[in-house]
């Protein structure tokens, strides 16, 4: 952009010199020199050139100011990302490694606001491998809040984890919105978006890696094909939130939608912030 403007300025300057020389030659300026004629010809040309130089100078000052402001904002947001990363690294799940979660004690202790995929994945497999879950899911059994069976309590544990991570993700989502609402260059926005997703949301994106894809797993329940993604638990409940219902006929709810856990994933997907 800068090179283009400089080229245009040079072309205008050279054209102006050529035009001035041609005008002086046509008016036989060099044959019959008169100061009045000189002033009449040169003064307006000089004024035009002065105006062009003035406007170009203003443009350059404004451009440099914008670059300086963008660089400041870029550094400011990188610093905020680092602070958020430090906060999440020191954050711990409130879930206690007791009861049905006792076997996940080590993973719970190791988990924080950045690293929790292994725990989430381990609980997911424990649920889907449960014979009770498979039977209930295939027969459309409704689970209730008071249901005390192991796989049901594990699902409730996922809800708790979802809600805690959702609260963390709210500040990350707000940071993404702030960045993409600025006048930073597209390259700077893309760099910051990717930095946030890689540094702060790596495990979150692993959980949702298949959630928005067209190729999902399918299971036939009561002569109807039900689609679901990896890390997604589908179930029937009498306390379903309307937004969680993915199939009205069976009132199937998704563990990935509980406590608005998928909100940030939807925002990233909708705004194409990740490749």
C-alpha positions in Angstrom: 0.0 0.0 0.0 2.8 2.4 1.0 4.8 1.6 -2.2 1.7 2.2 -4.3 1.1 5.6 -2.8 4.8 6.6 -3.3 4.7 5.5 -6.9 1.5 7.6 -7.5 3.2 10.6 -5.9 6.3 10.2 -8.1 4.1 9.8 -11.2 2.2 13.0 -10.3 5.5 14.9 -9.6 7.1 13.8 -12.9 3.9 14.5 -14.8 3.8 17.9 -13.2 7.3 18.7 -14.2 6.7 17.6 -17.7 3.5 19.6 -17.9 5.1 22.7 -16.5 8.0 22.4 -19.1 5.5 21.8 -21.9 3.4 24.8 -20.8 6.4 27.0 -20.6 7.6 25.9 -24.0 4.2 26.5 -25.7 4.0 29.9 -24.2 7.6 30.6 -25.5 8.7 31.3 -22.0 12.3 30.6 -22.7 12.3 32.9 -25.8 10.5 35.8 -24.3 11.1 35.6 -20.5 8.7 37.8 -18.4 8.5 37.6 -14.6 4.8 38.2 -14.6 4.3 35.2 -16.9 6.6 33.1 -14.8 4.5 33.9 -11.7 1.2 33.2 -13.4 2.4 29.8 -14.6 4.5 28.6 -11.6 2.4 29.8 -8.7 -0.7 27.6 -9.3 1.5 24.6 -10.1 3.6 25.1 -6.9 0.3 25.4 -4.9 -1.0 22.2 -6.3 2.3 20.4 -5.5 2.4 21.9 -2.0 -1.2 20.6 -1.4 -0.3 17.1 -2.6 2.8 17.0 -0.3 0.7 18.3 2.6 -2.0 15.7 2.1 0.6 12.9 1.7 2.3 14.0 4.9 -1.0 13.9 6.8 -1.7 10.5 5.4 1.7 9.1 6.4 1.3 10.6 9.9 -2.1 9.0 10.3 -0.9 5.7 8.9 2.1 5.6 11.2 -0.1 6.5 14.1 -2.5 3.6 13.3 0.4 1.2 13.0 1.8 2.3 16.4 -1.7 2.0 18.0 -2.2 -1.4 16.5 1.2 -2.6 17.7 0.3 -1.3 21.2 -3.0 -3.1 21.2 -1.4 -6.3 19.8 1.1 -6.3 22.7 -1.6 -5.5 25.2 -3.7 -8.5 24.1 -0.7 -10.8 24.1 -0.1 -9.7 27.7 -3.8 -10.4 28.6 -3.5 -13.8 27.1 -0.4 -14.6 29.2 -2.2 -13.5 32.3 -5.3 -15.6 31.5 -3.0 -18.6 30.9 -1.3 -18.2 34.3 -4.7 -17.9 36.0 -6.1 -21.0 34.3 -2.9 -23.0 35.1 -3.4 -22.3 38.8 -7.2 -23.1 38.7 -8.5 -26.4 40.0 -11.7 -28.4 39.6 -14.0 -28.3 42.6 -14.9 -32.0 42.0 -13.7 -34.2 44.8 -12.1 -37.6 43.9 -14.5 -39.6 46.0 -17.4 -41.9 45.2 -17.8 -42.6 41.4 -14.9 -40.3 40.8 -12.4 -42.0 43.1 -10.9 -44.0 40.3 -10.1 -40.7 38.5 -8.3 -39.2 41.5 -5.0 -38.7 39.8 -6.5 -37.1 36.7 -8.6 -34.8 38.9 -5.6 -33.7 40.8 -3.6 -33.1 37.6 -6.4 -31.2 35.9 -6.5 -27.5 35.7 -8.1 -24.7 33.6 -5.8 -25.7 30.7 -5.5 -29.4 31.0 -8.6 -31.5 31.5 -9.1 -33.5 28.3 -7.8 -36.7 29.7 -10.2 -36.6 32.6 -13.1 -35.7 30.4 -12.3 -38.5 28.0 -11.8 -41.0 30.7 -15.2 -40.3 32.2 -16.8 -40.4 28.7 -15.5 -43.9 28.1 -16.5 -45.1 31.5 -20.1 -44.0 30.7 -20.4 -45.3 27.1 -18.9 -48.7 28.1 -21.5 -49.1 30.9 -23.9 -51.9 30.0 -26.6 -50.0 32.0 -26.1 -46.8 29.9 -26.2 -48.7 26.6 -29.4 -50.5 27.6 -31.1 -47.4 28.9 -30.1 -45.4 25.9 -31.4 -48.0 23.4 -34.6 -48.4 25.3 -35.3 -44.7 25.9 -35.1 -44.9 29.7 -35.5 -41.5 31.4 -32.9 -40.7 34.0 -33.8 -38.4 36.9 -32.0 -36.2 39.4 -32.4 -38.7 42.2 -31.1 -41.7 40.1 -28.1 -43.0 42.0 -26.7 -45.4 39.6 -23.0 -45.1 38.7 -23.2 -44.0 35.1 -25.9 -41.4 36.0 -23.8 -39.9 38.7 -20.9 -39.8 36.2 -23.1 -37.8 33.8 -23.9 -35.4 36.6 -20.2 -35.1 37.3 -19.7 -34.1 33.6 -22.4 -31.4 34.1 -20.5 -30.0 37.1 -17.2 -30.0 35.1 -19.0 -28.4 32.1 -20.4 -25.6 34.3 -17.0 -24.8 35.9 -15.2 -24.8 32.5 -18.1 -22.7 31.1 -17.4 -20.0 33.7 -13.7 -20.0 32.7 -14.6 -19.8 29.0 -16.8 -16.7 29.5 -13.7 -14.6 30.0 -12.0 -16.2 27.1 -15.0 -15.6 24.8 -15.1 -12.0 25.9 -11.4 -11.6 25.1 -11.9 -13.1 21.6 -14.8 -10.6 21.0 -12.7 -7.7 22.2 -9.9 -8.7 19.8 -12.1 -9.2 16.8 -13.9 -5.9 17.5 -10.8 -3.8 17.2 -9.1 -2.2 14.1 -6.2 -4.6 14.3 -5.1 -6.0 10.9 -6.6 -9.3 9.8 -3.2 -10.9 10.3 -2.9 -9.6 13.9 -6.4 -10.8 14.7 -5.7 -14.2 13.2 -2.5 -14.5 15.2 -4.2 -13.6 18.5 -7.2 -15.9 17.8 -4.9 -18.8 17.1 -2.7 -18.0 20.2 -5.8 -18.1 22.4 -7.1 -21.3 20.9 -3.7 -23.1 21.1 -2.6 -21.8 24.5 -5.9 -21.5 26.4 -8.3 -23.8 24.6 -6.3 -26.8 23.4 -8.1 -29.3 25.6 -11.5 -27.7 25.0 -11.0 -27.9 21.2 -10.0 -31.6 21.6 -13.3 -32.3 23.3 -15.2 -30.6 20.4 -12.9 -31.7 17.6 -15.7 -33.8 15.9 -18.7 -31.8 17.2 -19.1 -29.6 14.1 -18.1 -32.1 11.5 -20.5 -33.6 9.0 -19.2 -37.1 9.5 -20.6 -38.1 12.9 -21.2 -41.6 14.4 -24.7 -43.0 14.0 -26.7 -45.4 16.0 -30.1 -46.9 15.2 -32.6 -46.5 18.1 -36.3 -47.5 17.6 -35.9 -47.6 13.8 -34.4 -44.1 13.8 -30.8 -43.1 13.2 -29.3 -40.9 15.9 -26.1 -38.9 15.2 -23.6 -38.0 17.9 -19.9 -36.9 18.0 -16.9 -38.2 19.9 -17.0 -37.2 23.6 -20.8 -36.7 23.4 -23.1 -38.5 25.7 -26.8 -38.6 24.6 -29.5 -39.4 27.2 -33.1 -38.9 28.1 -34.0 -36.9 31.2 -37.1 -35.4 32.8 -35.2 -32.2 33.7 -34.0 -31.3 30.1 -33.2 -27.8 29.2 -35.0 -26.8 26.0 -31.7 -25.8 24.3 -30.2 -29.2 25.1 -32.9 -31.2 23.3 -31.4 -32.6 20.1 -34.3 -34.9 19.1 -37.8 -33.9 20.0 -39.3 -37.4 19.6 -37.0 -39.0 22.1 -36.0 -35.8 24.0 -32.4 -36.7 23.7 -30.0 -34.3 25.4 -26.3 -33.8 24.8 -23.7 -33.7 27.5 -21.7 -31.3 25.4 -24.6 -28.8 25.4 -25.3 -29.0 29.2 -24.5 -25.8 31.1 -23.9 -24.0 27.7 -20.6 -25.9 27.4 -20.7 -25.7 23.6 -21.3 -21.9 23.5 -17.6 -21.0 23.0 -17.2 -23.8 20.4 -20.2 -22.5 18.5 -18.8 -18.9 18.6 -15.4 -20.1 17.3 -17.0 -22.2 14.5 -19.6 -19.5 13.5 -16.9 -16.8 13.2 -14.4 -19.2 11.6 -11.7 -18.3 14.1 -10.0 -21.7 13.7 -8.9 -23.6 10.6 
